[in-house]
Amino acid sequence: MNLRFRRMREEDIEAVYRINRRSFTTDAWSMDAIRREFKLPYSHRFVAEHEGRIVAYSFVWLIKGEAFIMTFAVEPEWRGRGVGRWFLKKLIDIFKDKAQVISLDVRKSNIPAIRLYRSMGFKVVRERPGFYSDGENALLMELRLDKMRTDVGDKGKETEHVDR
């Protein structure tokens, strides 16, 4: 699988919007919301592409040492191939020296996503009742990055840098 991880560009908006609409039924982001992310100084935007086609994306807010994954999705036909795990590892690598924690909200019913996040070390912090517009609860999950920096397993590994 030949994937490239890079910063999102404005010309990626249409592809990101399409993946977002296919991934989220209620609470999908509008085109305006996606465009607005490019104006926010704390918003970090990333995509994964395969042969020039966007197959995953994420918006991450970094505020005062906390990274919050605002949205993260993999193109439906690319799910189950390890793209989500690979992409999440890239995000963790980028923010491990910039934040103490990475947090995200996930639908309580989204078992595949919860399993992925748990396998990457995320823990459920609390449940948010009625978080989504359809009334479903969210689980707030977080990964403590400050603990990772002291992990012997991370020492001596080279990291890949994001294409600019």
NORZIBEL-V803469 format. One record per run of one state. SS is the DSSP state (~ for helix, > for strand, _ for the rest). FROM is the first residue (numbers start at 0). TO is the last residue. If there is no record, write none. Layout:
{{SS;FROM;TO} {SS;FROM;TO}}
This chain:
{{_;0;1} {>;2;6} {_;7;8} {~;9;22} {_;23;29} {~;30;38} {_;39;41} {>;42;49} {_;50;51} {>;52;62} {_;63;64} {>;65;73} {_;74;74} {~;75;77} {_;78;81} {~;82;94} {_;95;99} {>;100;106} {_;107;109} {~;110;118} {_;119;121} {>;122;127} {_;128;136} {>;137;143} {~;144;147} {_;148;150} {~;151;153} {_;154;161} {>;162;162} {_;163;163}}
